[in-house]
């Protein structure tokens, strides 16, 4: 992929590492229970999946409509 040639990979890795440090700091310094961190992580994954799923339906309809319109 051409996007990853422009340094986006490095930015993504640094972003993930920064999030890991923030989670580690929350658990270590502020005594946030690890169970609560996992619950928040699972909820974030669920919300991301729902947002992607909600975006797929109109995108699929739009692509299908454009394909149908061109074939006529």
N, C-alpha and C positions, 0 to 999 in steps of 0.2 A: 504494500500500500504506500502510496506517495505521501500520505499525511504523516506517517511515522518517520519519514526521512527528514522532516523539517524540525525535529527536536520535540515533537509532541510526546514521544515515548519517554524522554527524560522528564518532561513536565508531569506526565501521568505518574511515573514512579516517585517523583518527589512529592506529589500530592498525596499519594497513598502512604508514603513514609511519614509525612506530616500528620495525617489522620491517626496513624498508629501511635505516634508520640503523644498526641492529645488524649487518646484512649488510655495509654499507659499512665499519663499524668493524672487523669481522673481516678483511675483505680488506685494508684499508689499514693498520691498526695491528698486526695479528698475522700478516700475510703468509700468509693462507690462500689457496691457489690458487683462481682463479675457476672452474676446471674442477671442483674439489671442491664448491664452492658450488652449481654447476648440477646436479651429481650428487645432492646432498642435496635440492635443490629438486624434481628429477624423482622421487626416491624418496618425498618427502612427498606429491606429487601422486598417485602410484600408490597409496600407502597410504590416502589420502583417498578415492580412487575405489573401492578395495576395501571400505572401511568403508561407504561409501554403498551400494554394490552388495549387501553383506551385509545391510544394513538394509532394502533394497527388497524382498527376497524374503519375509521374514515379514510386512512391511507389506502387500504385495500379497495374500498369502494371507489375512491377517486381513480386509482390505477385501472380498475376494471371498467369504469365508465369511459375513461380515455381510450382504452383498448377497443371497447365496443363501438365508440364513436368513429375511430379510425377505420375499423373494418367495414363500415357501412358504405 
